[in-house]
Amino acid sequence: MQRLKERWGISSNFQLIIIFFVFAITGSSSVYVAKPFLNLIGLQQSNFPDAWWG
């Protein structure tokens, strides 16, 4: 964790937790926003094996 704190220029664990929380929220929301687009172009979960998309 210390290397991440040095690399990102932060000083406390609380700031690190906030950064991880923001990454989690933005990653989840990007999947939610992309679902209609993926359905529009024909990419559906049933077209792929469970190991890849599941």
FIDRENBA-184985 format. One record per residue: residue number from 1; residue in three letters; y, x, z of N, C-alpha, C, CB in turn. Coordinates in nm, 3 decimals. Each point is the difference from the previous one (the first is absolute). Glycine has a CB too. Example, Ala and Ser with C-alpha at 12.3 -4.5 7.8 and 13.67 -1.06 7.14 Angstrom:
<sites>
+------+-------+---------+---------+---------+----------+---------+---------+---------+---------+---------+----------+---------+---------+
! ronu ! gulum ! n.north !  n.east !    n.up ! ca.north ! ca.east !   ca.up ! c.north !  c.east !    c.up ! cb.north ! cb.east !   cb.up !
+------+-------+---------+---------+---------+----------+---------+---------+---------+---------+---------+----------+---------+---------+
!    1 !   ala !  -0.569 !   1.319 !   0.780 !    0.119 !  -0.089 !   0.000 !   0.120 !   0.090 !   0.000 !   -0.117 !  -0.189 !   0.125 !
!    2 !   ser !   0.222 !   0.154 !  -0.197 !    0.119 !   0.082 !   0.006 !   0.109 !  -0.077 !   0.073 !   -0.063 !   0.118 !  -0.215 !
+------+-------+---------+---------+---------+----------+---------+---------+---------+---------+---------+----------+---------+---------+
</sites>
This chain:
<sites>
+------+-------+---------+---------+---------+----------+---------+---------+---------+---------+---------+----------+---------+---------+
! ronu ! gulum ! n.north !  n.east !    n.up ! ca.north ! ca.east !   ca.up ! c.north !  c.east !    c.up ! cb.north ! cb.east !   cb.up !
+------+-------+---------+---------+---------+----------+---------+---------+---------+---------+---------+----------+---------+---------+
!    1 !   met !  -0.119 !   0.081 !   0.000 !    0.119 !  -0.081 !   0.000 !   0.126 !   0.086 !   0.000 !   -0.127 !  -0.179 !   0.120 !
!    2 !   gln !   0.116 !   0.293 !  -0.058 !    0.118 !   0.087 !   0.008 !   0.045 !   0.045 !  -0.139 !   -0.075 !   0.077 !   0.227 !
!    3 !   arg !  -0.022 !  -0.052 !  -0.315 !    0.036 !   0.042 !  -0.136 !   0.074 !  -0.111 !  -0.074 !   -0.199 !   0.152 !  -0.004 !
!    4 !   leu !   0.155 !  -0.275 !   0.023 !    0.070 !  -0.113 !  -0.063 !   0.141 !  -0.014 !   0.054 !   -0.218 !  -0.116 !  -0.033 !
!    5 !   lys !   0.231 !   0.130 !   0.163 !    0.133 !  -0.012 !   0.061 !   0.094 !   0.109 !  -0.051 !   -0.104 !  -0.101 !   0.205 !
!    6 !   glu !   0.052 !   0.221 !  -0.222 !    0.083 !   0.109 !  -0.053 !   0.034 !  -0.024 !  -0.147 !   -0.105 !   0.159 !   0.164 !
!    7 !   arg !   0.006 !  -0.204 !  -0.240 !    0.020 !  -0.021 !  -0.144 !   0.101 !  -0.110 !  -0.027 !   -0.233 !   0.076 !  -0.039 !
!    8 !   trp !   0.227 !  -0.185 !   0.117 !    0.090 !  -0.113 !  -0.020 !   0.130 !   0.013 !   0.079 !   -0.200 !  -0.141 !  -0.040 !
!    9 !   gly !   0.212 !   0.243 !   0.122 !    0.124 !   0.024 !   0.074 !   0.026 !  -0.102 !   0.110 !    0.088 !   0.102 !  -0.205 !
!   10 !   ile !  -0.192 !  -0.142 !   0.274 !    0.017 !  -0.092 !   0.111 !  -0.039 !   0.069 !   0.129 !   -0.045 !  -0.197 !  -0.149 !
!   11 !   ser !   0.086 !   0.138 !   0.261 !   -0.020 !   0.071 !   0.126 !  -0.088 !  -0.074 !   0.101 !    0.219 !   0.102 !  -0.040 !
!   12 !   ser !  -0.240 !  -0.232 !   0.023 !   -0.076 !  -0.072 !   0.102 !  -0.119 !  -0.074 !  -0.062 !    0.209 !  -0.026 !   0.135 !
!   13 !   asn !  -0.304 !  -0.005 !  -0.049 !   -0.118 !  -0.075 !  -0.044 !   0.038 !  -0.142 !  -0.038 !   -0.144 !   0.141 !   0.149 !
!   14 !   phe !   0.246 !  -0.197 !  -0.086 !    0.045 !  -0.135 !  -0.033 !   0.047 !  -0.007 !  -0.145 !    0.065 !  -0.037 !   0.240 !
!   15 !   gln !   0.008 !   0.135 !  -0.285 !    0.045 !   0.003 !  -0.139 !  -0.119 !   0.009 !  -0.095 !    0.214 !   0.109 !   0.071 !
!   16 !   leu !  -0.315 !  -0.035 !  -0.034 !   -0.121 !   0.012 !  -0.081 !  -0.074 !  -0.134 !  -0.008 !   -0.019 !   0.241 !   0.067 !
!   17 !   ile !   0.012 !  -0.312 !   0.043 !   -0.064 !  -0.131 !   0.002 !   0.077 !  -0.097 !  -0.089 !   -0.085 !   0.042 !   0.232 !
!   18 !   ile !   0.217 !  -0.038 !  -0.228 !    0.082 !  -0.087 !  -0.085 !  -0.027 !   0.030 !  -0.148 !    0.177 !  -0.011 !   0.180 !
!   19 !   ile !  -0.186 !   0.138 !  -0.216 !   -0.027 !   0.039 !  -0.139 !  -0.136 !  -0.053 !  -0.044 !    0.142 !   0.206 !   0.027 !
!   20 !   phe !  -0.245 !  -0.190 !   0.056 !   -0.133 !  -0.050 !  -0.034 !   0.001 !  -0.152 !  -0.013 !   -0.102 !   0.195 !   0.119 !
!   21 !   phe !   0.175 !  -0.262 !  -0.033 !    0.009 !  -0.146 !  -0.005 !   0.066 !  -0.045 !  -0.130 !    0.013 !  -0.008 !   0.252 !
!   22 !   val !   0.093 !   0.075 !  -0.293 !    0.068 !  -0.035 !  -0.125 !  -0.091 !   0.025 !  -0.120 !    0.222 !   0.057 !   0.104 !
!   23 !   phe !  -0.297 !   0.053 !  -0.105 !   -0.096 !   0.026 !  -0.107 !  -0.104 !  -0.111 !  -0.006 !    0.035 !   0.247 !   0.028 !
!   24 !   ala !  -0.084 !  -0.292 !   0.085 !   -0.101 !  -0.106 !   0.003 !   0.056 !  -0.131 !  -0.054 !   -0.109 !   0.111 !   0.197 !
!   25 !   ile !   0.229 !  -0.146 !  -0.157 !    0.062 !  -0.125 !  -0.045 !   0.027 !   0.005 !  -0.150 !    0.105 !  -0.032 !   0.226 !
!   26 !   thr !  -0.050 !   0.141 !  -0.276 !    0.031 !   0.008 !  -0.143 !  -0.126 !   0.005 !  -0.085 !    0.213 !   0.116 !   0.057 !
!   27 !   gly !  -0.317 !  -0.049 !  -0.009 !   -0.125 !   0.004 !  -0.075 !  -0.065 !  -0.137 !  -0.008 !   -0.031 !   0.235 !   0.072 !
!   28 !   ser !   0.028 !  -0.305 !   0.038 !   -0.058 !  -0.134 !   0.002 !   0.081 !  -0.097 !  -0.086 !   -0.090 !   0.045 !   0.228 !
!   29 !   ser !   0.221 !  -0.035 !  -0.221 !    0.082 !  -0.093 !  -0.078 !  -0.008 !   0.031 !  -0.149 !    0.154 !  -0.024 !   0.196 !
!   30 !   ser !  -0.174 !   0.148 !  -0.234 !   -0.013 !   0.031 !  -0.142 !  -0.128 !  -0.059 !  -0.059 !    0.129 !   0.211 !   0.037 !
!   31 !   val !  -0.236 !  -0.213 !   0.042 !   -0.123 !  -0.063 !  -0.045 !   0.021 !  -0.150 !  -0.014 !   -0.138 !   0.179 !   0.111 !
!   32 !   tyr !   0.206 !  -0.239 !  -0.016 !    0.027 !  -0.144 !  -0.003 !   0.085 !  -0.037 !  -0.122 !   -0.015 !  -0.008 !   0.251 !
!   33 !   val !   0.114 !   0.088 !  -0.282 !    0.088 !  -0.027 !  -0.113 !  -0.073 !   0.025 !  -0.132 !    0.200 !   0.063 !   0.141 !
!   34 !   ala !  -0.292 !   0.032 !  -0.145 !   -0.070 !   0.035 !  -0.124 !  -0.110 !  -0.098 !  -0.038 !    0.052 !   0.235 !   0.050 !
!   35 !   lys !  -0.102 !  -0.314 !   0.044 !   -0.112 !  -0.090 !  -0.030 !   0.031 !  -0.095 !  -0.115 !   -0.066 !   0.014 !   0.238 !
!   36 !   pro !   0.179 !  -0.083 !  -0.242 !    0.025 !  -0.089 !  -0.114 !   0.006 !   0.074 !  -0.133 !    0.123 !  -0.149 !   0.154 !
!   37 !   phe !  -0.068 !   0.267 !  -0.156 !    0.007 !   0.080 !  -0.121 !  -0.139 !   0.041 !  -0.047 !    0.227 !   0.083 !   0.069 !
!   38 !   leu !  -0.311 !  -0.040 !   0.025 !   -0.135 !   0.040 !  -0.036 !  -0.081 !  -0.118 !  -0.053 !    0.010 !   0.179 !   0.174 !
!   39 !   asn !   0.008 !  -0.296 !  -0.115 !   -0.067 !  -0.119 !  -0.052 !   0.051 !  -0.036 !  -0.139 !   -0.030 !  -0.083 !   0.234 !
!   40 !   leu !   0.158 !   0.104 !  -0.260 !    0.059 !  -0.030 !  -0.129 !  -0.060 !   0.086 !  -0.111 !    0.211 !  -0.067 !   0.117 !
!   41 !   ile !  -0.234 !   0.194 !  -0.089 !   -0.056 !   0.089 !  -0.102 !  -0.152 !   0.000 !  -0.001 !    0.203 !   0.140 !   0.022 !
!   42 !   gly !  -0.265 !  -0.220 !   0.065 !   -0.145 !  -0.017 !  -0.005 !  -0.080 !   0.088 !   0.093 !    0.035 !  -0.064 !  -0.227 !
!   43 !   leu !   0.027 !   0.135 !   0.316 !   -0.074 !   0.081 !   0.097 !  -0.027 !  -0.085 !   0.123 !    0.105 !   0.214 !  -0.086 !
!   44 !   gln !  -0.230 !  -0.250 !   0.105 !   -0.040 !  -0.079 !   0.115 !  -0.109 !   0.073 !   0.075 !    0.062 !  -0.213 !  -0.118 !
!   45 !   gln !  -0.072 !   0.183 !   0.246 !   -0.096 !   0.070 !   0.084 !  -0.143 !  -0.022 !  -0.047 !    0.157 !  -0.024 !   0.190 !
!   46 !   ser !  -0.186 !  -0.090 !  -0.248 !   -0.137 !  -0.028 !  -0.044 !  -0.043 !   0.086 !  -0.119 !    0.029 !  -0.233 !   0.082 !
!   47 !   asn !   0.066 !   0.298 !  -0.150 !   -0.032 !   0.086 !  -0.114 !  -0.044 !   0.140 !   0.041 !    0.163 !  -0.131 !  -0.132 !
!   48 !   phe !  -0.154 !   0.164 !   0.259 !   -0.028 !   0.136 !   0.047 !  -0.109 !  -0.004 !   0.106 !    0.236 !   0.071 !  -0.050 !
!   49 !   pro !  -0.313 !   0.036 !   0.061 !   -0.102 !   0.005 !   0.106 !   0.067 !   0.004 !   0.137 !   -0.159 !   0.119 !  -0.157 !
!   50 !   asp !   0.084 !  -0.165 !   0.258 !    0.055 !  -0.004 !   0.136 !   0.037 !   0.138 !   0.053 !   -0.137 !  -0.203 !   0.040 !
!   51 !   ala !   0.068 !   0.306 !  -0.083 !    0.026 !   0.134 !   0.052 !   0.139 !   0.050 !  -0.039 !   -0.245 !   0.047 !  -0.010 !
!   52 !   trp !   0.296 !  -0.092 !  -0.107 !    0.128 !   0.053 !  -0.045 !   0.117 !  -0.077 !   0.059 !   -0.109 !   0.073 !  -0.211 !
!   53 !   trp !   0.107 !  -0.206 !   0.203 !    0.115 !  -0.078 !   0.040 !  -0.021 !  -0.067 !   0.136 !    0.051 !  -0.037 !  -0.240 !
!   54 !   gly !  -0.172 !   0.028 !   0.285 !   -0.031 !  -0.072 !   0.122 !   0.036 !   0.077 !   0.121 !   -0.177 !  -0.113 !  -0.115 !
+------+-------+---------+---------+---------+----------+---------+---------+---------+---------+---------+----------+---------+---------+
</sites>
